Amino acid sequence: MFSKACEYGIKAIIYIATQSLENKRVKLGDVAEHTGSPEAFTAKILGTLTRHNIVNSLKGPYGGFEIDTIRMKQIRVSEIVFAIDGDAIYNGCALGLSECDEQHPCPMHHKFSKIRSGLKKMLETTTVFELATQLKDGTTILKR
């Protein structure tokens, strides 16, 4: 459903958020380790998320990645998805056809539209803070 980059990006943001709740900055290597993503790939993803103001990056010996708690409560998962994958998840054809719309639907179009609509609503209403607190209290996991 999401690209691999997007999956890693969402996991990275959730991990950084859990550490930020404890007032800790996270180094790139730690993010890569806790998300199961290659370090170079993680750096590229976090660069994108930094440019989109989803995560803060500080340089130097006391640097790392962090997210302000107030900002964490504002960031929706849809922002992360859009920053990395764009809006293809909301507009793409379920079967990968280049032209699929209401006037020229693929066999899955109408059923998939309902699923896509629900997915969009979920991504737009779920905050990073919500996901981070679930991970922090042990009700969810990030890596297995």
C-alpha positions, -999 to +999 in steps of 0.1 A: +000+000+000+027+025+010+061+026-007+090+011+014+103+047+019+070+058+033+068+028+056+102+036+069+094+073+072+063+066+093+082+043+115+111+067+119+088+096+128+070+074+154+103+063+169+117+099+170+084+111+186+086+085+214+122+096+222+112+133+219+085+127+246+114+119+269+133+150+258+159+129+239+173+137+204+179+106+182+209+099+161+205+086+125+220+052+134+195+048+162+166+056+139+178+031+113+183+004+140+149+008+156+130+009+122+149-018+104+159+006+076+193+009+060+211+040+074+217+057+040+180+052+030+169+065+065+191+096+060+174+103+026+139+099+041+147+120+071+161+147+048+128+148+030+108+149+062+130+177+076+125+198+044+087+193+049+090+205+086+078+172+100+110+166+120+137+189+133+173+181+125+201+196+147+238+193+138+267+189+161+278+166+190+244+172+208+224+171+176+200+146+162+164+144+153+135+156+174+098+166+172+083+192+195+054+178+215+031+205+204+040+199+168+036+162+173+000+167+182-005+186+149+013+163+125-011+139+107+001+107+092-012+120+059+015+147+060+042+121+062+026+100+034+023+131+012+059+142+018+073+109+007+048+093-017+027+123-028-010+118-033-008+086-055-024+065-027-055+086-030-057+088-068-040+057-082-058+028-098-062-004-078-050-023-108-023+001-118-040+014-150-028+047-162-064+059-169-090+049-143-117+073-132-155+076-128-160+078-165-135+050-173-134+028-142-114-004-139-132-035-126-121-026-090-126+012-092-159+016-073-151-008-045-116+006-041-129+042-040-147+034-007-115+018+008-094+047-004-118+072+011-117+054+045-079+053+043-076+090+036-099+098+065-078+076+089-045+091+077-059+127+080-072+121+116-043+101+131-016+122+148+020+113+154+014+120+191-013+094+192+009+067+175+039+076+197+019+073+229+005+039+219+041+027+212+054+042+245+027+026+266+033-008+250-001-012+232+017-013+198+051-023+184+073-008+158+097-036+149+096-073+153 
